[in-house]
Amino acid sequence: MSTPRILKPGDTIGILGGGQLARMMALAAAPLGLKTHIYAPEAGSPAFDVASAHTQAAYDDLDALSAFARAVDVVTYEFENVPVDTAAFLALIVPVHPGAQALGITQDRLDEKTFVARLGIETAPFEAVDDEAGLVAALETIGRPAVLKTRRFGYDGKGQVIIREGDDPAAAFAAIGKHPAILEGFVPFEREVSVVAARTEDGRFKAYEVTENEHRHHILHRSTVPADVTPAVEAVSAEIARRIGEALGYVGVFAVEMFLVVEDGAQGVIVNEIAPRVHNSGHWTLDGAVTSQFEQHVRAIAGWPLGAVERYGRVEMTNLIGDEADSWLSVLEEPGAHLHLYGKAEARPGRKMGHVTRIFEE
């Protein structure tokens, strides 16, 4: 292994994507003396407002990518659907963290589930689905209810449908656009939880406490810490994250989304998805932990020591979706509430416009 590159204050982090996660990364980098350069195709991207520089260009514009790579000291990204070819091209010029391998595996739900299962980590039962006949065969194996998901480009419940007894497989396949898919067995979970963790290039690792997550309409509504889980689940969740990060050769912050299940009175976890980036369920760390997930990501990709992950108290993070962000003034009047707005011009239904963090004494 080559010696990890260590950034110094004054160096520049390049970020692919210009949304709220890139915005919060840029805000975390500034107090550490690091500059940020945002690369995104969308005009008026929220992260442009807080970065040292930005480039508005397509992810397949090789000339723009080359100039961007030569203007920064390391490249990272805020979302997992950056084209793998883009990451691979940039890596020829500048270090890219996390690498194209992690990006490629986590972009494809079938590849991701296969990767996790090969590590001996439990997932929902799953089968590949390429066509209607394949879906019928997979249903024979998996049973019903089951969840049919597109292999690529799904988030916040998009690109998936539940198939119950009596449902028509052909209609379900049409509902996801007849794209290559994965059929997953339905997990009778008690709650949804996640663990956010960080790993450096030389293998240093830290995980935040397990976070309990409540979704509404497939979008994260609220995250709370500490989660109502046993010490055994805390330990095994961190170990799952460590093993996944090591197997991916991961550098940076990532999240492992899991189902909490109870069998014979004992809690356990089943891995649902990996997010190769800072994660919505880790937003509580921005005010509720010694080191936020955004600063932790900056530290990890810069080759710096990882920060402490201890929390300050009982923490609750609530997303502001769509016009919920219009309540910003009342939030500001609330003692102890920490408001974060993302600078998005238009509040659309289902769009994450900001979040509020509240910290309580335990």
C-alpha positions in Angstrom: 0.0 0.0 0.0 1.3 3.5 -0.9 1.7 6.0 1.9 -1.6 7.9 2.4 -1.5 11.5 1.3 -2.0 13.9 4.2 -3.6 17.2 3.3 -2.5 20.4 4.9 -4.5 23.6 5.8 -4.9 25.6 2.6 -5.4 22.5 0.4 -8.6 22.0 -1.6 -11.2 19.2 -1.4 -13.1 18.6 -4.6 -16.7 17.5 -4.2 -18.8 15.9 -6.9 -22.4 17.0 -6.4 -23.7 20.3 -5.2 -26.6 19.4 -2.8 -27.0 19.8 0.9 -24.5 17.1 1.8 -21.8 18.9 -0.2 -22.9 22.1 1.4 -22.4 20.8 4.9 -19.1 19.2 4.0 -17.9 22.5 2.7 -19.0 24.2 5.9 -17.2 21.6 7.9 -14.0 22.0 5.9 -13.7 25.7 6.3 -12.9 25.9 10.1 -10.2 23.3 9.5 -8.5 25.7 7.0 -9.4 23.6 4.0 -10.9 25.0 0.8 -13.6 23.3 -1.3 -14.4 23.2 -5.0 -17.8 21.9 -6.0 -18.4 20.2 -9.3 -22.1 19.8 -10.3 -24.1 20.0 -13.5 -27.1 21.9 -11.9 -27.2 25.7 -11.9 -27.7 27.2 -8.5 -26.6 24.2 -6.6 -26.9 24.9 -2.8 -23.2 24.0 -2.2 -22.0 26.7 -4.6 -22.9 29.4 -2.1 -20.5 28.2 0.6 -17.5 26.8 -1.4 -14.3 28.5 -2.4 -14.9 27.6 -6.1 -17.3 25.7 -8.2 -17.6 24.2 -11.7 -20.9 23.7 -13.4 -20.4 21.0 -16.0 -21.6 17.5 -16.9 -20.2 14.4 -15.2 -19.0 13.2 -18.7 -17.3 16.4 -19.7 -13.7 15.2 -19.7 -12.1 18.6 -20.3 -14.0 20.1 -17.3 -13.2 17.1 -15.1 -9.5 17.3 -16.0 -9.4 21.0 -15.1 -11.3 20.3 -11.9 -9.0 17.4 -10.9 -5.9 19.6 -11.4 -7.4 22.3 -9.2 -7.9 20.2 -6.1 -5.9 17.9 -3.8 -8.5 15.1 -3.2 -11.9 14.3 -4.7 -14.9 13.0 -2.8 -18.7 13.0 -3.6 -21.9 13.6 -1.9 -24.1 11.0 -3.5 -23.7 7.5 -4.8 -25.0 7.9 -8.3 -21.9 9.7 -9.6 -20.9 7.7 -12.7 -18.2 5.2 -11.9 -16.4 6.2 -15.1 -16.2 9.7 -13.8 -14.6 8.6 -10.5 -12.2 6.3 -12.4 -11.1 9.1 -14.8 -10.5 11.5 -11.9 -8.5 8.9 -10.0 -5.9 8.9 -12.9 -5.1 12.5 -11.9 -5.9 13.0 -8.2 -6.8 10.7 -5.2 -10.5 9.9 -5.1 -12.1 8.9 -1.7 -14.0 6.7 -1.5 -12.8 4.8 -4.5 -14.5 3.7 -7.7 -14.8 0.1 -6.3 -17.0 1.2 -3.4 -19.0 3.4 -5.6 -19.6 0.7 -8.2 -20.7 -2.0 -5.7 -23.1 0.3 -3.8 -24.7 1.7 -7.0 -26.2 -1.7 -7.8 -28.5 -3.3 -5.2 -27.8 -6.8 -6.4 -24.0 -6.4 -6.3 -24.3 -4.8 -2.9 -26.4 -7.5 -1.4 -24.1 -10.2 -2.9 -21.1 -8.4 -1.5 -22.6 -8.2 2.0 -23.8 -11.8 1.9 -20.3 -13.0 0.9 -18.9 -11.4 4.0 -21.2 -13.7 6.0 -23.4 -10.8 7.1 -27.1 -11.4 7.2 -29.4 -9.7 4.6 -32.9 -10.3 3.5 -33.2 -13.3 1.1 -32.8 -12.0 -2.5 -32.9 -13.1 -6.2 -31.9 -11.3 -9.4 -34.8 -10.4 -11.7 -34.1 -9.6 -15.4 -37.6 -10.1 -16.9 -41.2 -11.1 -16.0 -40.4 -14.8 -16.2 -37.4 -14.2 -13.8 -39.7 -12.4 -11.4 -42.2 -15.3 -11.4 -39.4 -17.7 -10.7 -37.9 -15.5 -7.9 -41.3 -15.2 -6.2 -41.5 -19.0 -6.1 -38.2 -19.0 -4.3 -38.6 -15.9 -2.0 -42.4 -16.1 -1.4 -44.7 -13.2 -0.7 -44.8 -10.5 0.5 -41.6 -9.5 -1.2 -40.1 -6.2 -2.4 -39.2 -5.7 -6.0 -36.5 -3.0 -6.4 -34.6 -1.6 -9.4 -31.0 -2.5 -9.2 -29.9 1.1 -9.8 -30.9 4.7 -9.1 -33.4 4.1 -6.3 -33.6 6.3 -3.2 -36.3 7.5 -0.7 -38.6 4.6 -1.8 -38.3 5.3 -5.5 -38.0 2.4 -7.9 -39.6 -0.2 -5.7 -42.9 -1.9 -5.1 -44.2 -4.5 -2.6 -45.7 -7.7 -4.1 -48.4 -9.2 -1.9 -50.6 -12.3 -2.3 -52.8 -11.9 -5.3 -50.7 -9.1 -6.9 -49.8 -9.5 -10.6 -46.1 -9.9 -11.1 -46.3 -8.4 -14.6 -47.9 -5.2 -13.2 -45.2 -5.0 -10.5 -42.5 -5.3 -13.1 -44.1 -2.7 -15.2 -44.4 -0.4 -12.2 -40.6 -0.2 -11.9 -40.2 0.4 -15.6 -39.2 -3.2 -16.4 -35.6 -2.4 -15.4 -33.2 -5.0 -14.1 -34.2 -5.6 -10.6 -33.7 -7.5 -7.3 -36.5 -9.3 -5.4 -36.0 -9.2 -1.7 -37.9 -11.2 1.0 -40.0 -9.0 3.3 -38.3 -8.7 6.7 -40.7 -8.5 9.7 -38.6 -5.9 11.4 -39.4 -4.0 14.6 -37.6 -0.8 13.7 -35.2 0.7 11.2 -31.7 1.6 12.5 -28.4 2.7 11.0 -24.8 3.0 12.0 -22.6 5.8 10.6 -18.9 5.1 10.6 -15.6 6.5 9.2 -12.5 4.8 8.0 -9.1 6.2 6.9 -6.8 5.0 4.1 -4.5 3.4 6.7 -7.4 1.5 8.3 -8.3 3.6 11.3 -12.0 3.2 12.1 -14.6 4.8 14.3 -18.4 4.3 14.5 -21.1 6.5 16.0 -23.8 5.0 18.1 -26.6 3.2 16.5 -29.3 5.6 15.3 -33.0 4.8 15.4 -34.9 6.0 12.2 -38.5 6.7 11.6 -39.6 7.0 7.9 -42.7 8.6 6.5 -43.7 8.0 2.8 -40.3 6.2 2.4 -38.4 9.4 3.4 -36.5 9.7 6.7 -38.6 11.8 9.1 -36.8 11.5 12.4 -33.6 10.1 13.8 -33.0 9.6 17.5 -29.9 8.6 19.6 -29.5 6.6 21.7 -31.5 3.9 19.9 -33.5 1.5 22.0 -31.1 -1.4 21.3 -29.1 -3.8 23.4 -25.3 -3.4 24.0 -24.9 -6.6 21.9 -26.6 -4.9 18.9 -24.5 -1.8 19.4 -21.3 -3.9 19.3 -22.4 -6.1 16.3 -23.5 -3.1 14.3 -20.2 -1.4 14.7 -18.4 -4.6 13.8 -20.6 -5.0 10.7 -19.6 -1.5 9.6 -16.0 -2.2 10.3 -16.0 -5.4 8.2 -17.8 -3.7 5.3 -15.5 -0.7 5.3 -12.4 -2.9 5.4 -13.7 -5.2 2.6 -14.4 -2.1 0.4 -11.1 -0.5 1.2 -13.3 2.4 2.1 -12.0 5.9 2.9 -14.4 8.4 4.4 -17.8 8.3 6.1 -20.4 5.8 5.2 -23.7 4.4 6.6 -25.1 1.0 7.0 -28.9 0.9 7.1 -30.3 -2.1 9.0 -33.5 -3.7 10.1 -33.8 -4.4 13.9 -35.5 -7.8 14.3 -36.5 -9.7 17.5 -36.4 -13.4 17.6 -37.0 -15.4 20.8 -36.8 -12.2 22.8 -33.3 -11.3 21.5 -32.5 -8.4 19.2 -30.6 -8.8 16.0 -29.9 -6.8 12.9 -30.2 -7.5 9.2 -28.3 -5.3 6.7 -30.5 -3.5 4.2 -28.3 -1.0 2.3 -24.9 0.7 2.3 -24.6 4.4 1.6 -21.1 5.4 0.5 -21.3 8.9 1.8 -22.3 11.1 4.7 -25.9 10.2 5.5 -29.2 11.8 6.5 -29.4 9.6 9.6 -26.1 11.0 10.7 -27.2 14.7 10.6 -27.7 14.5 14.4 -24.0 14.5 14.8 -23.8 18.1 13.5 -24.9 19.5 16.8 -25.1 16.4 19.0 -21.6 14.8 18.8 -18.1 16.0 19.5 -17.2 15.6 15.8 -19.9 15.9 13.2 -20.1 13.3 10.4 -19.2 16.0 7.9 -16.0 17.0 9.8 -15.2 13.3 10.2 -15.5 12.7 6.5 -13.2 15.6 5.8 -10.7 14.3 8.4 -10.8 10.8 6.9 -10.2 11.8 3.3 -7.6 14.3 4.3 -5.6 11.6 6.1 -6.1 13.3 9.4 -6.8 11.7 12.8 -10.5 10.8 13.2 -12.4 12.9 15.8 -14.2 11.7 18.9 -17.7 10.3 18.3 -19.3 10.7 21.7 -22.6 12.5 21.8 -23.6 15.3 24.1 -27.0 14.0 25.3 -30.1 12.4 24.0 -30.4 13.7 20.4 -33.3 14.0 18.0 -33.0 15.1 14.4 -36.1 16.0 12.3 -36.1 16.6 8.6 -38.0 19.5 7.2 -39.7 18.2 4.0 -41.2 20.5 1.4 -43.1 23.4 3.0 -42.3 22.2 6.5 -39.3 24.5 6.1 -41.7 27.4 6.2 -41.7 26.9 10.0 -38.2 28.2 10.3 -39.1 31.3 12.4 -40.9 29.2 15.0 -38.0 26.8 15.2 -35.7 29.7 15.9 -37.9 30.7 18.8 -37.6 27.3 20.3 -34.9 27.2 23.0 -32.2 24.6 22.3 -33.3 23.9 18.7 -30.6 24.0 16.0 -31.9 25.0 12.6 -30.2 24.0 9.3 -31.6 25.2 6.0 -30.1 23.9 2.8 -30.5 27.0 0.6 -32.7 25.4 -2.0 -34.7 27.8 -4.1 -38.0 25.8 -4.4 -39.8 23.8 -1.7 -41.3 20.8 -3.5 -43.3 17.9 -1.9 -40.9 15.2 -0.8 -37.9 17.5 -1.1 -35.5 17.8 1.9 -35.2 21.5 2.6 -33.5 21.4 6.0 -33.4 19.8 9.4 -33.7 20.6 13.1 -31.6 19.1 15.8 -32.7 19.0 19.4 -30.5 17.9 22.3 -32.0 16.8 25.6 -30.4 15.8 29.0 -30.5 12.1 29.6 
